[in-house]
Amino acid sequence: MTTAPPTPGTLTGVPALAPLLARGALLSPLKRPRPDADFPRTRLVLPGLRVDLARLAAYERVCGFATGADALPVTYPHVLGFPMAMRLMSGRGFPLPLLGLVHTSIGITRRAAMPATAEYELAVHVEGLAAHRRGTEATVVTEVRAGADLVWESRSTYLARHRTTAPPPAGEPPSGEREPLPVRAEWQLAGDVGRRYGAASGDRNPIHLHPLTARLFGFPRAIAHGMWTVARCLAEHGTPDAAVVRTEFRAPVLLPGTVAYGAGDGRFELRGGDGGRRLHLSGKVEPYPAA
């Protein structure tokens, strides 16, 4: 069965994120997630995008990237596209509740270096839904073009947990059972990391901002943004101009806290510090195109 291509919808500016998060929260109790549900077929397109260099510098500082270069960090286009993704995911037509939705993975392909001063076209659409052993997972695609050339794209998966009979994928190793990679650095994370990243990225989800608001959603303390954790790892690891990055988010990072960054043979991971084996995320960086 073939799926019809998304219907294009052209935007004149980046949507305001806070009202979208609020709308998504209000509509969440009305959602009934299931893998065979319908989903929005719109492809949102924002032409003529210019990067705010001051906001970019703030993002680079909080994530550990070098500042001042005329180049976008490999994770930054996700920040640019996130409000557009939220416009689709917070609407009535998106079947998964925004409250409790978990970012489970991201795959990024950057085909060339991306100057921070260039003009881009940004596009976002929902690719589809799939059964997951813990519920239903949605895949959201973000694309960035320079002229006619596709220079960056990502596929993010978001999980809505609910009862399901879907079996676990064959051969998937249980979380945390892989042998840890060699530890390259240990980071002491301050309690305000979520607030600083939220200010730089615009993602001010209350679970990341303060212990009191995080407790409302079942967390003992505020948790770091998943995209901050992968950006911090990639700032340490480095990526070639043309690269493929794949990351799976395993467990939240509580703030404040200590984490250990490990790396080897193109792979990277973040685990609990002080000898802890709890795996927070794992990923891999490869050149594009693959050798």
N, C-alpha and C positions, 0 to 999 in steps of 0.2 A: 504494500500500500504506500503510495507516494503522498508526501505532504505538500500542500500548496505553499508557495513562497510567501514570506511576510509582506503585508501591505505597508508601503512606505508612508511615514508621517513626518513632515519637515518641521523642525523647531526653529525659533528665532533667537533662542537663548537657553542657557543652562537652567533647568527647573530648580526652584527653591527646595532644598532637601527637607527642612524641618516640617513643613505642612504635609509632605508626602509620607514621612514617618508617622505623623499623627493620624493621617487618614488610614494608613495601613494598620495601625494599632486598633483604631475604632472598628474597622471592618473585619478584623481577625476572628472574633467569635462567630461570624456568619459563614466562615469558610468551612468546607467539608472536603479535605484533601483526599485524592485517590489518583492512581497513575493513569487512568483512562479518562480523566476529566478534560474538558476543553480549556484552552489557555489563549491569551492574547496573540493575535497573528500580526500585530503591527510592528514594523521596523522603524524605530525613531531615528531620525537623521538630523544632525546639527552641522551645517556647513560653516566655513569661515571661522573656525575656532582658533583663538589666540590664547596662549598660556599666560596666566597672571604670574609674573616672575617673582614677585614678593611672596605670594602664597607658595610657589614652588620652593623657594629658598627655605621657608619655614618647614615644609615637608622634608626637605633634604636634611635639615638640622635634626629634627626629631627622630628620623629613621637612621641617621648615621652616614648618609651619602655625602660625598664631597660637594661643596657649594661653589657656585661661580662659573662652572663650565656650561657651554651652550649645548646641553644634552639633557634629555629627559631620562630619569632613572627608569629601569625596565618596568617597575610596578606603577609608575605615576599615571599612565593612561587609564588604569582601573579607577583611580580617584576621579579623573575627568568624566568617565562614563557612569559612575555610580549613581548620580542623581537621575539620569535617564533610565537606568535599570530600575530604580525605586519607583519611578513614574509608572512603569509597567507592572511591577510586583505589588504596588500598593492599591491598585485599582480593583474594582468589583469583578472584572473578568479574569483576574489571576486567582487560581483555585487554592493556593497554599496560604495559610495565615502568616502574616509578617511577624507577629509576636511568636517567639520561639523558633523561628527559622534559623537554621545552622548552616554557615558557609563551610562546606566539607572539602572542597578542592578548588584549585585554579590551575589551568594550563595556559601558558603565555608563549606566543611566538612573535619575536621581533626580528624583522627581516633586514633591518638596517638601522644605523644610528639615527636618532630623532632629535634634530635641533630644537632647543626650547623656544627659539624665536620664529620658528616656521608657522605656517598656517595649515590647519588640518580639518578634515571632515570626520566627525564622530558618528558612529551608528551602533544601535543596541537592539537586540531582539531576543525573545524567548525561543530557544530551539526546540524544546519539548519536555515532556515529563517521563519518568521511568520509575518502576517499582524498585524499592530499596529494602534491605532486610529489616530496616527500622521504620519504614514509612514510604513516603513519596519524595522523589528528588527532581528538581527542575534544573535545566541547563540554560544559562543566560550567556549569550555571545556578545562581545564588544569588539568593534572593528575601528581602526584608525587608518585613514587614507591621507597621503600627501599627493595632491593632484589625483591622478587616476590609479596610483599605486597603493596597494594594501601594504602598509609598513608594520602594523602591529595588530594582533588579535588575541582574544582570550576566550576561554570557556570556563565559567564558574558554575559549580554545582551547589545547590541549596537544598537542604533536607528539612522536610516537615515530618516530625515523628508522630506515628500513630500505629495502632495495631495492624499487623500485616502477616500474610502467610508466605511472603517471598523468601526463598532460601538465600543463605549467604553466598556470594560469588565463589566459584570453585578456586581453590588455591590461595585465597586471600589470607595472609598471615595475621594472627591476632595482634591487636594494637600493643606495641611496646615489647614484643617478643624478639624483634630483630636485635642482633648484637650491636651495642652502641658504637657510633663512629668515634674516632679519636677526638678528644675535647681540645678545641683550639682557643676558646675564650670562655670566661664566666662573667655574666653580667648581673649586676645588682639593679633591679628595676624599681624606680621610685613610684610612689602611689599616684603621681599626677601624670604618668605616661599616657593614660587614656584621654585625659583632658587636653594635653598638649597635641596629641595626634588628632583628636577630634577638632581642635581649633584649626589645624593645618589642612585637614582633609574635608571638613564639613560634616563628618559622620559623628554626630553627638548622640548616639544611642545611649540611654541611661545606664545600661549594664557596664559601660566602660568609664563612667564619669565619677562615681562616688560610691562608697560602700553601702550607704543607705538606699540609693536607687537600685543598686545591684541586688540587694537582698529582696527587693520586691519581686525579682524574677528568679529567685532561688539560689543565688550565688552568695557565698559568705563574704566576699570582698569584690571590688571592681575587677573586671578582667580586661586584659589587653585586647585590642582589635586584632583579629586574625591577620589582616593585611599589614598591620604594623609589624607583627612577628616575622612574616616572610620578607618584608622589605628590610628589616634590620639584619636578617640572615644574609640577604643578597648584597647588602651594603658591605658586609664583611667578606663574603665569598667572591664577589665580582662576577660580571657577566660580559661576554664578548658583545660587540655591536650587533651581530646577528646571532640570536640565541633562541633556544627552546627551554622554557622553565616549567617544571611540573611540581606542584606542591599539594600535599594532603594535610589537612588540619585534623589533629587527633584529639587533643584535650586543651581546655582553656588555660591560659596563664594568669594566675591570680596576682593582683597588685596590692601592695609592693611584694616583691619576691626575688628569688635568685634562679637564674636559668643557665644552662651550659650549652654553648654552641659547639657542635661537632661537624667535621667535614672530612671528606676523603674521596678520591676517585670520581669527582664531579657531583657527589652527593652531599647533602647537608641536612642537619636536623637540629631541633631544639628540645632539650630534655630538662627535667627538674635539676636544679643545682645541688651542691653539697652531696654529690654521690647518688642523687636520685635517678631512678631509671624510667620515670614516667615520661613518655614520649608526647610532646606537644605538637610537633609538626615534623614532617620529613619531606625532602624534595631532591630534585636533580636538575643540573644545568648541563645542556649539551649545545654544541655549535649548530647553527642553521645555515645551509641544509645539513642534515646528518651525514657524516662521512660514510 
